[in-house]
Amino acid sequence: MTEQNEKEFARNLGRAIADARRAKGLTQEKLADVIGVEQESISRLERGVTLPSLSRLMRIADVLSVPITSLIRSSSGRPVDQAQDLVEKLNELSGEDRAWVRRWVEEICAKLALQHRQ
């Protein structure tokens, strides 16, 4: 992972943590209290200044009641992670809606591929 990719991953992971924290109705201070760190540590994580250790990320995921994989995958720029994230979203849809989304994605991909060839 390049330094630029690591910085982008840290920012995206921080956003994912912040979004999950807000969805849970917690402040940075409350999350910090529950996991036993200073509020500034949470702020630095959410701004992407630092990356959490694996054990701290696991604790955060537990407190926020989200799978650790969802935090990591939603932060990743790897196509395989992005695809898995989409698979989970598609699984929540009806068969008819999944077929509509698939047709739409195929159409958009074809248009973008054509633009890149020109």
All heavy atoms as an XYZ file, in Angstrom:
932
protein
N       0.856     -1.169      0.000
C       0.000      0.000      0.000
C       0.905      1.235      0.000
O       1.795      1.349      0.827
C      -0.901     -0.025      1.245
C      -1.824      1.172      1.346
S      -2.915      1.172      2.802
C      -4.128     -0.010      2.340
N       0.660      2.125     -0.923
C       1.469      3.340     -0.989
C       1.070      4.276      0.145
O       0.004      4.134      0.750
C       1.274      4.071     -2.333
O      -0.073      4.574     -2.382
C       1.560      3.172     -3.516
N       1.923      5.250      0.408
C       1.629      6.210      1.468
C       0.339      6.967      1.164
O      -0.481      7.200      2.055
C       2.789      7.196      1.628
C       2.604      8.145      2.783
C       3.786      9.073      2.987
O       4.906      8.731      2.568
O       3.571     10.142      3.561
N       0.135      7.335     -0.111
C      -1.094      8.041     -0.501
C      -2.317      7.160     -0.277
O      -3.338      7.628      0.236
C      -1.016      8.481     -1.971
C      -2.246      9.229     -2.454
C      -2.490     10.521     -1.681
O      -1.573     11.171     -1.213
N      -3.740     10.886     -1.525
N      -2.214      5.870     -0.635
C      -3.328      4.949     -0.424
C      -3.625      4.772      1.058
O      -4.779      4.674      1.461
C      -3.044      3.592     -1.052
C      -3.087      3.629     -2.562
O      -3.558      4.581     -3.156
N      -2.569      2.585     -3.183
N      -2.565      4.729      1.862
C      -2.749      4.575      3.305
C      -3.456      5.796      3.892
O      -4.348      5.661      4.737
C      -1.410      4.362      4.003
C      -1.560      4.029      5.465
C      -0.248      3.655      6.128
O       0.591      3.015      5.477
O      -0.082      4.014      7.305
N      -3.088      6.984      3.433
C      -3.741      8.202      3.919
C      -5.215      8.211      3.523
O      -6.088      8.574      4.320
C      -3.041      9.443      3.378
C      -1.703      9.711      4.029
C      -1.043     10.937      3.444
C       0.309     11.176      4.082
N       0.976     12.362      3.542
N      -5.499      7.822      2.293
C      -6.882      7.775      1.830
C      -7.679      6.734      2.614
O      -8.820      6.970      3.012
C      -6.942      7.459      0.338
C      -8.326      7.495     -0.224
C      -8.373      7.258     -1.729
O      -7.353      7.463     -2.401
O      -9.435      6.855     -2.208
N      -7.065      5.587      2.856
C      -7.720      4.543      3.646
C      -8.027      5.059      5.052
O      -9.118      4.858      5.570
C      -6.847      3.291      3.711
C      -7.440      2.200      4.555
C      -8.464      1.407      4.068
C      -6.991      1.983      5.851
C      -9.028      0.405      4.846
C      -7.543      0.997      6.643
C      -8.563      0.203      6.146
N      -7.056      5.752      5.667
C      -7.247      6.286      7.020
C      -8.402      7.292      7.047
O      -9.237      7.270      7.968
C      -5.957      6.936      7.527
N      -8.473      8.165      6.039
C      -9.575      9.140      5.977
C     -10.919      8.429      5.810
O     -11.899      8.762      6.476
C      -9.352     10.138      4.835
C      -8.338     11.216      5.138
C      -8.353     12.322      4.089
N      -8.116     11.837      2.735
C      -6.914     11.684      2.184
N      -5.836     11.993      2.862
N      -6.789     11.244      0.955
N     -10.958      7.451      4.915
C     -12.205      6.725      4.675
C     -12.634      5.912      5.893
O     -13.822      5.851      6.218
C     -12.064      5.812      3.458
C     -11.953      6.585      2.163
O     -12.340      7.744      2.081
N     -11.410      5.959      1.139
N     -11.664      5.291      6.561
C     -11.981      4.530      7.768
C     -12.500      5.473      8.847
O     -13.483      5.167      9.541
C     -10.751      3.770      8.265
C     -10.959      2.926      9.520
C     -12.026      1.866      9.292
C      -9.636      2.287      9.948
N     -11.874      6.624      8.977
C     -12.326      7.608      9.953
C     -13.754      8.055      9.684
O     -14.575      8.177     10.607
N     -14.076      8.270      8.407
C     -15.447      8.652      8.034
C     -16.432      7.535      8.372
O     -17.525      7.783      8.865
C     -15.529      8.984      6.547
C     -15.506     10.470      6.260
C     -15.890     10.789      4.825
N     -15.057     10.155      3.810
C     -13.903     10.628      3.389
N     -13.430     11.749      3.865
N     -13.206      9.983      2.466
N     -16.022      6.294      8.100
C     -16.901      5.155      8.382
C     -17.155      5.035      9.883
O     -18.287      4.769     10.312
C     -16.286      3.865      7.832
N     -16.119      5.238     10.684
C     -16.279      5.187     12.142
C     -17.200      6.320     12.597
O     -18.115      6.104     13.403
C     -14.909      5.248     12.847
C     -14.124      3.952     12.581
C     -15.071      5.503     14.343
C     -12.665      4.000     13.011
N     -16.966      7.520     12.089
C     -17.800      8.669     12.473
C     -19.258      8.437     12.088
O     -20.169      8.716     12.885
C     -17.266      9.947     11.824
N     -19.495      7.926     10.886
C     -20.872      7.668     10.446
C     -21.548      6.636     11.347
O     -22.708      6.810     11.741
C     -20.895      7.182      8.995
C     -20.526      8.265      7.994
O     -20.504      9.458      8.354
O     -20.230      7.898      6.828
N     -20.821      5.562     11.678
C     -21.387      4.517     12.540
C     -21.621      5.052     13.953
O     -22.627      4.715     14.589
C     -20.451      3.302     12.570
N     -20.716      5.884     14.431
C     -20.866      6.480     15.769
C     -22.118      7.353     15.816
O     -22.928      7.268     16.743
C     -19.622      7.292     16.138
C     -19.756      8.041     17.456
C     -18.565      8.909     17.755
N     -18.257      9.888     16.729
C     -18.928     11.023     16.515
N     -19.998     11.318     17.230
N     -18.545     11.865     15.563
N     -22.275      8.203     14.801
C     -23.457      9.085     14.756
C     -24.747      8.269     14.648
O     -25.748      8.595     15.282
C     -23.348     10.059     13.596
C     -22.368     11.180     13.848
C     -22.447     12.251     12.750
N     -21.166     12.874     12.574
C     -20.257     12.546     11.651
N     -20.503     11.627     10.758
N     -19.099     13.170     11.595
N     -24.709      7.228     13.818
C     -25.892      6.376     13.652
C     -26.279      5.709     14.969
O     -27.466      5.457     15.224
C     -25.637      5.317     12.581
N     -25.296      5.446     15.803
C     -25.536      4.839     17.114
C     -25.954      5.891     18.147
O     -26.387      5.557     19.242
C     -24.256      4.124     17.560
C     -24.359      3.322     18.807
C     -24.995      1.986     18.552
C     -24.867      1.140     19.818
N     -25.548     -0.110     19.696
N     -25.842      7.173     17.772
C     -26.239      8.246     18.668
C     -25.207      8.579     19.737
O     -25.559      9.101     20.794
N     -23.947      8.280     19.452
C     -22.878      8.539     20.415
C     -22.069      9.768     20.022
O     -21.867     10.033     18.843
C     -21.918      7.344     20.500
C     -22.490      6.024     20.999
C     -21.420      4.937     20.945
C     -23.041      6.165     22.407
N     -21.591     10.469     21.017
C     -20.639     11.551     20.787
C     -19.238     10.947     20.766
O     -19.026      9.808     21.209
C     -20.702     12.598     21.916
O     -20.314     11.960     23.141
C     -22.093     13.207     22.046
N     -18.282     11.714     20.272
C     -16.894     11.263     20.329
C     -16.494     11.012     21.778
O     -15.802     10.026     22.070
C     -15.956     12.308     19.707
C     -16.015     12.382     18.220
C     -15.020     13.394     17.661
O     -14.454     14.203     18.377
N     -14.816     13.342     16.349
N     -16.912     11.892     22.652
C     -16.547     11.764     24.069
C     -17.100     10.469     24.670
O     -16.394      9.764     25.399
C     -17.055     12.972     24.845
C     -16.592     13.001     26.285
C     -16.973     14.293     26.995
O     -17.722     15.115     26.434
O     -16.507     14.457     28.131
N     -18.346     10.141     24.358
C     -18.958      8.921     24.907
C     -18.255      7.682     24.360
O     -17.953      6.750     25.119
C     -20.456      8.895     24.586
C     -21.163      7.683     25.128
C     -21.116      7.623     26.635
C     -21.882      6.414     27.161
N     -21.680      6.203     28.586
N     -17.982      7.656     23.054
C     -17.270      6.523     22.472
C     -15.896      6.383     23.131
O     -15.476      5.274     23.480
C     -17.130      6.681     20.959
C     -16.340      5.598     20.235
C     -16.930      4.203     20.467
C     -16.254      5.905     18.736
N     -15.218      7.496     23.306
C     -13.898      7.476     23.939
C     -13.988      6.893     25.347
O     -13.159      6.051     25.743
C     -13.307      8.884     23.969
N     -14.986      7.321     26.123
C     -15.161      6.812     27.482
C     -15.367      5.301     27.485
O     -14.769      4.590     28.290
C     -16.360      7.481     28.164
C     -16.103      8.924     28.561
O     -14.922      9.345     28.599
O     -17.094      9.640     28.824
N     -16.209      4.832     26.591
C     -16.550      3.411     26.560
C     -15.339      2.547     26.191
O     -15.152      1.463     26.752
C     -17.729      3.148     25.589
C     -17.980      1.665     25.403
C     -18.991      3.843     26.083
N     -14.514      3.020     25.267
C     -13.362      2.196     24.865
C     -12.093      2.537     25.643
O     -11.062      1.903     25.444
C     -13.099      2.240     23.340
C     -12.657      3.621     22.881
C     -14.321      1.768     22.572
C     -12.158      3.623     21.445
N     -12.163      3.543     26.513
C     -11.050      3.834     27.401
C      -9.917      4.642     26.800
O      -8.744      4.379     27.089
N     -10.281      5.626     25.959
C      -9.268      6.515     25.384
C      -9.732      7.957     25.558
O     -10.853      8.212     25.983
C      -9.009      6.224     23.880
C      -8.496      4.806     23.669
C     -10.259      6.484     23.042
N      -8.875      8.884     25.225
C      -9.230     10.297     25.270
C     -10.090     10.650     24.052
O      -9.960     10.033     22.996
C      -7.971     11.169     25.262
C      -7.076     10.984     26.468
C      -7.706     11.485     27.740
O      -8.385     12.544     27.685
O      -7.538     10.824     28.779
N     -10.927     11.662     24.195
C     -11.774     12.118     23.084
C     -10.926     12.523     21.889
O     -11.297     12.289     20.738
C     -12.669     13.274     23.552
C     -13.602     13.823     22.499
C     -12.998     14.945     21.667
O     -12.127     15.676     22.139
N     -13.433     15.066     20.440
N      -9.770     13.109     22.129
C      -8.881     13.531     21.040
C      -8.443     12.336     20.190
O      -8.259     12.459     18.984
C      -7.662     14.282     21.596
C      -6.678     14.739     20.535
C      -7.252     15.707     19.494
O      -8.246     16.398     19.778
O      -6.689     15.761     18.378
N      -8.301     11.166     20.808
C      -7.941      9.959     20.052
C      -9.023      9.605     19.041
O      -8.727      9.235     17.900
C      -7.709      8.776     20.993
O      -6.604      9.009     21.815
N     -10.267      9.731     19.455
C     -11.387      9.457     18.539
C     -11.409     10.507     17.436
O     -11.594     10.183     16.257
C     -12.732      9.419     19.298
C     -12.726      8.329     20.371
C     -13.898      9.243     18.328
C     -12.502      6.922     19.833
N     -11.197     11.741     17.796
C     -11.162     12.815     16.807
C     -10.072     12.554     15.764
O     -10.310     12.692     14.559
C     -10.923     14.161     17.491
O     -10.777     15.187     16.540
N      -8.908     12.149     16.220
C      -7.796     11.885     15.297
C      -8.107     10.700     14.384
O      -7.785     10.724     13.197
C      -6.499     11.654     16.074
C      -5.991     12.921     16.755
C      -4.783     12.666     17.658
N      -3.644     12.068     16.979
C      -2.770     12.747     16.242
N      -2.899     14.055     16.092
N      -1.758     12.125     15.664
N      -8.757      9.671     14.931
C      -9.153      8.522     14.107
C     -10.162      8.948     13.046
O     -10.030      8.596     11.869
C      -9.782      7.428     14.972
C      -8.872      6.624     15.875
C      -9.699      5.684     16.751
C      -7.867      5.847     15.064
N     -11.164      9.701     13.468
C     -12.231     10.092     12.545
C     -11.745     11.060     11.477
O     -12.315     11.105     10.389
C     -13.410     10.682     13.321
C     -14.152      9.642     14.130
C     -15.397     10.169     14.812
O     -15.706     11.380     14.680
O     -16.081      9.362     15.475
N     -10.719     11.820     11.768
C     -10.153     12.733     10.765
C      -9.127     12.030      9.878
O      -8.636     12.604      8.918
C      -9.501     13.938     11.450
C     -10.518     14.902     12.043
C      -9.865     16.114     12.686
N      -9.236     15.727     13.946
C      -8.003     16.063     14.315
N      -7.248     16.803     13.545
N      -7.519     15.669     15.475
N      -8.812     10.794     10.184
C      -7.856     10.049      9.377
C      -6.417     10.394      9.669
O      -5.522     10.070      8.897
N      -6.170     11.040     10.805
C      -4.811     11.409     11.189
C      -4.035     10.174     11.632
O      -2.843     10.047     11.367
C      -4.830     12.478     12.309
C      -3.430     12.779     12.819
C      -5.508     13.745     11.800
N      -4.743      9.260     12.312
C      -4.115      8.017     12.759
C      -5.003      6.843     12.393
O      -6.212      6.996     12.201
C      -3.902      8.010     14.291
O      -5.180      8.139     14.924
C      -2.987      9.127     14.742
N      -4.386      5.676     12.314
C      -5.120      4.433     12.121
C      -5.181      3.703     13.457
O      -4.182      3.664     14.186
C      -4.415      3.539     11.090
C      -4.629      3.896      9.636
C      -3.668      3.128      8.736
C      -6.063      3.622      9.227
N      -6.322      3.105     13.780
C      -6.408      2.367     15.040
C      -5.683      1.029     14.936
O      -5.538      0.469     13.846
C      -7.916      2.151     15.213
C      -8.444      2.123     13.814
C      -7.578      3.091     13.044
N      -5.252      0.535     16.082
C      -4.723     -0.831     16.106
C      -5.885     -1.774     15.812
O      -7.063     -1.392     15.934
C      -4.134     -1.142     17.482
O      -5.169     -1.155     18.457
N      -5.569     -3.003     15.457
C      -6.622     -3.975     15.168
C      -7.491     -4.213     16.400
O      -8.720     -4.258     16.299
C      -6.022     -5.294     14.678
C      -7.010     -6.375     14.269
C      -7.989     -5.870     13.226
C      -6.268     -7.595     13.769
N      -6.871     -4.322     17.567
C      -7.663     -4.559     18.778
C      -8.566     -3.362     19.082
O      -9.720     -3.541     19.496
C      -6.758     -4.873     19.970
O      -5.881     -3.810     20.224
N      -8.088     -2.154     18.859
C      -8.928     -0.972     19.103
C     -10.062     -0.913     18.068
O     -11.197     -0.588     18.404
C      -8.098      0.309     19.032
C      -8.990      1.527     19.189
C      -8.414      2.691     19.904
N      -7.890      2.339     21.202
C      -6.772      2.850     21.714
N      -6.070      3.732     21.057
N      -6.358      2.487     22.908
N      -9.765     -1.225     16.815
C     -10.807     -1.228     15.787
C     -11.879     -2.261     16.117
O     -13.077     -2.001     15.938
C     -10.201     -1.488     14.403
C     -11.162     -1.403     13.230
C     -11.815     -0.024     13.137
C     -10.421     -1.724     11.936
N     -11.459     -3.415     16.621
C     -12.426     -4.448     17.018
C     -13.314     -3.935     18.153
O     -14.526     -4.149     18.142
C     -11.699     -5.726     17.431
C     -11.057     -6.445     16.267
S      -9.979     -7.809     16.759
C     -11.105     -8.864     17.611
N     -12.733     -3.246     19.098
C     -13.498     -2.704     20.226
C     -14.488     -1.644     19.735
O     -15.647     -1.627     20.154
C     -12.537     -2.112     21.260
C     -13.211     -1.525     22.448
C     -13.808     -2.587     23.362
N     -14.391     -1.944     24.531
C     -15.648     -2.103     24.921
N     -16.440     -2.918     24.280
N     -16.096     -1.468     25.971
N     -14.031     -0.774     18.847
C     -14.910      0.263     18.288
C     -16.082     -0.386     17.554
O     -17.242      0.000     17.731
C     -14.121      1.208     17.354
C     -13.164      2.081     18.179
C     -15.060      2.072     16.522
C     -12.160      2.853     17.347
N     -15.782     -1.388     16.731
C     -16.839     -2.076     15.981
C     -17.846     -2.720     16.934
O     -19.057     -2.660     16.704
C     -16.224     -3.116     15.048
N     -17.346     -3.316     18.012
C     -18.244     -3.932     18.994
C     -19.162     -2.895     19.631
O     -20.371     -3.094     19.728
C     -17.443     -4.636     20.099
C     -16.836     -5.949     19.634
O     -17.251     -6.473     18.577
O     -15.939     -6.444     20.338
N     -18.580     -1.779     20.057
C     -19.364     -0.727     20.715
C     -20.389     -0.138     19.761
O     -21.529      0.152     20.153
C     -18.436      0.371     21.274
C     -19.226      1.592     21.727
C     -17.586     -0.169     22.421
N     -20.018      0.002     18.502
C     -20.921      0.601     17.511
C     -21.869     -0.420     16.891
O     -22.717     -0.068     16.069
C     -20.105      1.306     16.424
C     -19.223      2.449     16.910
C     -18.426      3.043     15.750
C     -20.045      3.524     17.605
N     -21.707     -1.688     17.271
C     -22.566     -2.778     16.770
C     -22.536     -2.895     15.255
O     -23.571     -3.030     14.596
C     -24.013     -2.593     17.249
O     -24.073     -2.525     18.649
N     -21.323     -2.796     14.699
C     -21.146     -2.976     13.259
C     -20.056     -4.021     13.039
O     -19.121     -4.130     13.837
C     -20.762     -1.661     12.532
C     -21.869     -0.635     12.645
C     -19.470     -1.096     13.065
N     -20.167     -4.787     11.972
C     -19.096     -5.738     11.671
C     -17.799     -4.990     11.336
O     -17.835     -3.992     10.608
C     -19.605     -6.501     10.450
C     -21.065     -6.205     10.354
C     -21.271     -4.879     11.022
N     -16.704     -5.471     11.860
C     -15.417     -4.836     11.576
C     -15.146     -4.846     10.073
O     -14.579     -3.905      9.529
C     -14.278     -5.503     12.376
C     -13.006     -4.643     12.333
C     -14.023     -6.914     11.899
C     -11.924     -5.129     13.276
N     -15.616     -5.890      9.403
C     -15.397     -5.984      7.955
C     -16.092     -4.858      7.204
O     -15.584     -4.384      6.186
C     -15.890     -7.337      7.407
O     -17.254     -7.534      7.798
C     -15.029     -8.482      7.913
N     -17.240     -4.417      7.711
C     -17.944     -3.333      7.005
C     -17.172     -2.028      7.119
O     -17.139     -1.238      6.171
C     -19.372     -3.170      7.515
O     -19.390     -2.630      8.808
N     -16.543     -1.789      8.265
C     -15.730     -0.580      8.415
C     -14.534     -0.617      7.470
O     -14.214      0.369      6.812
C     -15.236     -0.435      9.864
C     -16.296     -0.168     10.919
C     -15.670     -0.213     12.309
C     -16.992      1.154     10.675
N     -13.890     -1.764      7.392
C     -12.689     -1.889      6.559
C     -13.046     -1.867      5.083
O     -12.444     -1.144      4.294
C     -11.907     -3.160      6.921
C     -11.352     -3.023      8.348
C     -10.781     -3.423      5.923
C     -10.747     -4.290      8.908
N     -14.043     -2.663      4.697
C     -14.404     -2.728      3.272
C     -14.886     -1.402      2.746
O     -14.553     -1.004      1.627
C     -15.469     -3.792      3.037
C     -14.919     -5.115      2.626
C     -15.945     -5.983      1.944
N     -17.281     -5.850      2.445
C     -17.830     -6.632      3.348
N     -17.157     -7.616      3.874
N     -19.074     -6.439      3.719
N     -15.680     -0.684      3.533
C     -16.197      0.595      3.049
C     -15.086      1.632      2.934
O     -15.255      2.649      2.272
C     -17.310      1.109      3.963
O     -16.798      1.445      5.236
N     -13.950      1.366      3.536
C     -12.815      2.292      3.507
C     -11.799      1.941      2.427
O     -10.921      2.732      2.114
C     -12.111      2.279      4.865
O     -13.032      2.548      5.888
N     -11.915      0.762      1.893
C     -10.919      0.244      0.957
C     -11.153      0.725     -0.466
O     -12.292      0.893     -0.887
C     -10.966     -1.293      0.978
O     -10.129     -1.826     -0.021
N     -10.078      0.912     -1.186
C     -10.159      1.236     -2.603
C      -9.985      0.006     -3.478
O      -9.984      0.111     -4.703
N      -9.845     -1.166     -2.843
C      -9.655     -2.398     -3.616
C     -10.963     -2.828     -4.276
O     -11.998     -2.893     -3.608
C      -9.143     -3.524     -2.720
C      -7.795     -3.262     -2.118
C      -7.303     -4.345     -1.188
N      -8.316     -5.321     -0.805
C      -8.042     -6.598     -0.559
N      -6.812     -7.046     -0.629
N      -8.996     -7.430     -0.202
N     -10.926     -3.129     -5.558
C     -12.167     -3.533     -6.251
C     -12.880     -4.704     -5.592
O     -14.107     -4.715     -5.516
C     -11.689     -3.893     -7.664
C     -10.463     -3.060     -7.856
C      -9.806     -3.014     -6.499
N     -12.145     -5.685     -5.089
C     -12.779     -6.850     -4.475
C     -13.560     -6.448     -3.221
O     -14.644     -6.969     -2.959
C     -11.744     -7.968     -4.169
C     -10.765     -7.546     -3.088
C     -12.444     -9.264     -3.812
N     -13.040     -5.498     -2.455
C     -13.756     -5.025     -1.265
C     -14.977     -4.211     -1.655
O     -16.044     -4.342     -1.048
C     -12.828     -4.179     -0.381
C     -11.701     -4.996      0.221
O     -11.898     -6.199      0.466
O     -10.619     -4.422      0.442
N     -14.833     -3.365     -2.660
C     -15.959     -2.570     -3.123
C     -17.056     -3.467     -3.678
O     -18.249     -3.234     -3.441
C     -15.495     -1.568     -4.171
C     -14.566     -0.518     -3.594
C     -13.890      0.323     -4.657
O     -13.856     -0.027     -5.829
N     -13.338      1.446     -4.237
N     -16.669     -4.516     -4.402
C     -17.650     -5.451     -4.963
C     -18.406     -6.174     -3.848
O     -19.633     -6.317     -3.914
C     -16.954     -6.457     -5.877
N     -17.687     -6.605     -2.813
C     -18.350     -7.287     -1.703
C     -19.321     -6.358     -0.978
O     -20.396     -6.770     -0.568
C     -17.321     -7.846     -0.719
C     -17.929     -8.678      0.391
C     -18.692     -9.882     -0.114
O     -18.274    -10.554     -1.050
N     -19.843    -10.149      0.479
N     -18.939     -5.112     -0.855
C     -19.820     -4.120     -0.242
C     -21.111     -3.986     -1.054
O     -22.212     -3.936     -0.497
C     -19.089     -2.772     -0.156
C     -19.610     -1.881      0.943
O     -20.093     -2.398      1.968
O     -19.530     -0.651      0.767
N     -20.973     -3.964     -2.381
C     -22.157     -3.884     -3.253
C     -23.002     -5.150     -3.162
O     -24.240     -5.078     -3.185
C     -21.731     -3.632     -4.698
C     -21.173     -2.242     -4.983
C     -20.640     -2.169     -6.410
C     -22.220     -1.174     -4.737
N     -22.354     -6.298     -3.057
C     -23.085     -7.560     -2.931
C     -23.998     -7.517     -1.711
O     -25.172     -7.909     -1.780
C     -22.108     -8.761     -2.843
C     -22.800    -10.021     -2.356
C     -21.459     -9.016     -4.189
N     -23.478     -7.028     -0.604
C     -24.295     -6.952      0.612
C     -25.483     -6.012      0.431
O     -26.579     -6.294      0.908
C     -23.435     -6.534      1.801
C     -22.491     -7.630      2.236
C     -21.682     -7.297      3.471
O     -21.972     -6.274      4.123
O     -20.768     -8.071      3.777
N     -25.257     -4.905     -0.253
C     -26.361     -3.978     -0.500
C     -27.393     -4.602     -1.439
O     -28.603     -4.453     -1.243
C     -25.830     -2.663     -1.062
C     -25.107     -1.815     -0.025
C     -24.472     -0.601     -0.650
C     -23.780      0.314      0.316
N     -23.032     -0.250      1.391
N     -26.929     -5.298     -2.462
C     -27.841     -5.946     -3.405
C     -28.660     -7.045     -2.739
O     -29.822     -7.263     -3.093
C     -27.057     -6.527     -4.589
C     -26.505     -5.514     -5.582
C     -25.542     -6.190     -6.550
C     -27.619     -4.821     -6.332
N     -28.069     -7.744     -1.785
C     -28.777     -8.816     -1.090
C     -29.983     -8.310     -0.314
O     -30.878     -9.089      0.022
C     -27.832     -9.567     -0.149
C     -26.954    -10.543     -0.901
O     -27.301    -11.005     -1.984
N     -25.807    -10.848     -0.329
N     -30.023     -7.014     -0.038
C     -31.156     -6.438      0.683
C     -32.332     -6.129     -0.241
O     -33.419     -5.798      0.226
C     -30.711     -5.151      1.397
C     -29.654     -5.382      2.455
C     -29.078     -4.099      3.013
O     -29.553     -3.002      2.634
O     -28.148     -4.184      3.831
N     -32.117     -6.240     -1.555
C     -33.143     -5.879     -2.538
C     -33.910     -7.104     -3.013
O     -33.432     -8.237     -2.928
C     -32.485     -5.204     -3.752
C     -31.670     -3.945     -3.487
C     -31.029     -3.464     -4.774
C     -32.529     -2.860     -2.860
N     -35.072     -6.841     -3.584
C     -35.850     -7.915     -4.207
C     -35.149     -8.326     -5.501
O     -34.307     -7.595     -6.036
C     -37.264     -7.426     -4.524
O     -37.218     -6.452     -5.572
N     -35.514     -9.474     -6.031
C     -34.935     -9.950     -7.289
C     -35.165     -8.974     -8.430
O     -34.279     -8.728     -9.245
N     -36.357     -8.408     -8.474
C     -36.683     -7.439     -9.522
C     -35.811     -6.189     -9.405
O     -35.301     -5.684    -10.399
C     -38.163     -7.065     -9.429
C     -38.631     -6.129    -10.520
C     -40.119     -5.810    -10.383
O     -40.884     -6.684     -9.935
O     -40.496     -4.678    -10.726
N     -35.641     -5.706     -8.193
C     -34.811     -4.515     -7.989
C     -33.341     -4.797     -8.289
O     -32.634     -3.964     -8.853
C     -34.966     -3.980     -6.562
C     -36.322     -3.332     -6.334
O     -37.014     -3.007     -7.330
O     -36.690     -3.148     -5.156
N     -32.864     -5.994     -7.914
C     -31.473     -6.356     -8.234
C     -31.255     -6.397     -9.739
O     -30.236     -5.933    -10.243
C     -31.109     -7.711     -7.622
C     -30.765     -7.651     -6.158
C     -30.101     -8.924     -5.669
N     -30.806    -10.143     -6.032
C     -31.773    -10.703     -5.300
N     -32.150    -10.140     -4.161
N     -32.351    -11.813     -5.697
N     -32.235     -6.927    -10.480
C     -32.120     -6.981    -11.938
C     -32.074     -5.567    -12.519
O     -31.287     -5.294    -13.431
C     -33.298     -7.759    -12.531
N     -32.889     -4.662    -11.980
C     -32.874     -3.274    -12.455
C     -31.522     -2.636    -12.185
O     -30.956     -1.988    -13.063
C     -33.982     -2.464    -11.776
C     -34.022     -1.044    -12.241
C     -34.670     -0.545    -13.319
C     -33.320      0.067    -11.652
N     -34.445      0.804    -13.439
C     -33.614      1.206    -12.431
C     -32.491      0.206    -10.553
C     -33.101      2.458    -12.135
C     -31.981      1.461    -10.258
C     -32.283      2.570    -11.048
N     -30.980     -2.819    -10.976
C     -29.676     -2.244    -10.627
C     -28.594     -2.825    -11.528
O     -27.725     -2.095    -12.023
C     -29.337     -2.490     -9.134
C     -27.891     -2.140     -8.833
C     -30.279     -1.701     -8.238
N     -28.644     -4.110    -11.783
C     -27.630     -4.740    -12.645
C     -27.657     -4.144    -14.046
O     -26.619     -3.818    -14.609
C     -27.854     -6.244    -12.709
C     -26.817     -6.929    -13.546
C     -26.986     -8.411    -13.571
N     -25.973     -8.994    -14.419
C     -25.683    -10.254    -14.432
N     -26.317    -11.081    -13.631
N     -24.763    -10.706    -15.236
N     -28.853     -3.988    -14.614
C     -28.956     -3.393    -15.953
C     -28.406     -1.968    -15.950
O     -27.680     -1.570    -16.856
C     -30.409     -3.398    -16.445
C     -30.914     -4.751    -16.870
C     -32.270     -4.684    -17.556
N     -33.304     -4.011    -16.776
C     -34.060     -4.605    -15.859
N     -33.924     -5.896    -15.622
N     -34.983     -3.922    -15.202
N     -28.734     -1.204    -14.916
C     -28.281      0.179    -14.802
C     -26.755      0.230    -14.689
O     -26.109      1.019    -15.374
C     -28.948      0.833    -13.597
C     -28.608      2.268    -13.428
C     -29.155      3.330    -14.091
C     -27.638      2.821    -12.548
N     -28.571      4.503    -13.660
C     -27.636      4.214    -12.707
C     -26.760      2.254    -11.613
C     -26.802      5.047    -11.994
C     -25.931      3.093    -10.899
C     -25.956      4.475    -11.101
N     -26.177     -0.618    -13.854
C     -24.722     -0.639    -13.676
C     -24.039     -1.050    -14.975
O     -23.032     -0.446    -15.375
C     -24.320     -1.574    -12.513
C     -22.813     -1.840    -12.503
C     -24.760     -0.988    -11.184
N     -24.569     -2.054    -15.646
C     -23.973     -2.480    -16.920
C     -24.009     -1.356    -17.944
O     -23.039     -1.138    -18.676
C     -24.695     -3.724    -17.453
C     -24.371     -4.970    -16.658
C     -25.213     -6.169    -17.063
O     -26.222     -6.005    -17.794
O     -24.859     -7.279    -16.628
N     -25.116     -0.627    -18.005
C     -25.243      0.490    -18.948
C     -24.230      1.595    -18.619
O     -23.553      2.107    -19.513
C     -26.668      1.041    -18.907
C     -26.920      2.156    -19.894
C     -28.359      2.657    -19.817
O     -29.273      1.825    -19.712
O     -28.540      3.889    -19.866
N     -24.126      1.958    -17.363
C     -23.181      3.004    -16.950
C     -21.746      2.563    -17.233
O     -20.930      3.345    -17.748
C     -23.361      3.342    -15.447
C     -24.722      3.976    -15.199
C     -22.240      4.230    -14.939
C     -24.954      5.289    -15.898
N     -21.412      1.322    -16.924
C     -20.056      0.822    -17.174
C     -19.731      0.846    -18.666
O     -18.616      1.218    -19.054
C     -19.895     -0.591    -16.618
S     -19.826     -0.653    -14.816
N     -20.688      0.476    -19.495
C     -20.467      0.503    -20.939
C     -20.216      1.931    -21.423
O     -19.307      2.177    -22.232
C     -21.655     -0.112    -21.675
N     -20.994      2.875    -20.916
C     -20.799      4.275    -21.312
C     -19.451      4.803    -20.856
O     -18.766      5.500    -21.597
C     -21.933      5.142    -20.740
C     -23.254      4.968    -21.447
C     -24.319      5.851    -20.855
C     -25.630      5.640    -21.587
N     -26.710      6.472    -21.046
N     -19.071      4.492    -19.637
C     -17.779      4.955    -19.131
C     -16.612      4.324    -19.893
O     -15.627      4.997    -20.201
C     -17.659      4.659    -17.628
C     -18.576      5.474    -16.729
C     -18.494      4.970    -15.290
C     -18.222      6.952    -16.785
N     -16.730      3.046    -20.201
C     -15.681      2.374    -20.958
C     -15.533      3.006    -22.343
O     -14.415      3.184    -22.832
C     -15.993      0.880    -21.082
N     -16.647      3.342    -22.955
C     -16.615      3.989    -24.269
C     -15.926      5.350    -24.177
O     -15.115      5.700    -25.026
C     -18.045      4.133    -24.810
C     -18.179      4.727    -26.226
C     -17.475      3.839    -27.233
C     -19.640      4.887    -26.578
N     -16.234      6.119    -23.145
C     -15.610      7.427    -22.955
C     -14.092      7.305    -22.785
O     -13.331      8.123    -23.297
C     -16.190      8.153    -21.741
C     -17.578      8.672    -21.958
C     -18.147      9.318    -20.695
O     -17.543      9.258    -19.624
N     -19.309      9.918    -20.823
N     -13.660      6.300    -22.062
C     -12.220      6.128    -21.806
C     -11.470      5.667    -23.059
O     -10.275      5.898    -23.164
C     -11.999      5.145    -20.660
C     -12.385      5.688    -19.331
N     -11.721      6.734    -18.725
C     -13.409      5.370    -18.490
C     -12.297      7.015    -17.579
N     -13.325      6.210    -17.415
N     -12.170      5.046    -23.988
C     -11.522      4.601    -25.228
C     -11.366      5.737    -26.220
O     -10.575      5.674    -27.125
C     -12.329      3.471    -25.866
C     -12.128      2.137    -25.165
C     -12.758      1.053    -25.968
N     -14.209      1.137    -25.860
C     -14.987      0.169    -25.418
N     -14.476     -0.981    -25.089
N     -16.290      0.321    -25.345
N     -12.158      6.779    -26.046
C     -12.125      7.892    -27.008
C     -11.006      8.851    -26.719
O     -10.463      9.074    -25.775
C     -13.451      8.644    -27.005
C     -14.578      7.771    -27.505
C     -15.918      8.500    -27.424
O     -16.047      9.586    -26.860
N     -16.939      7.892    -27.983
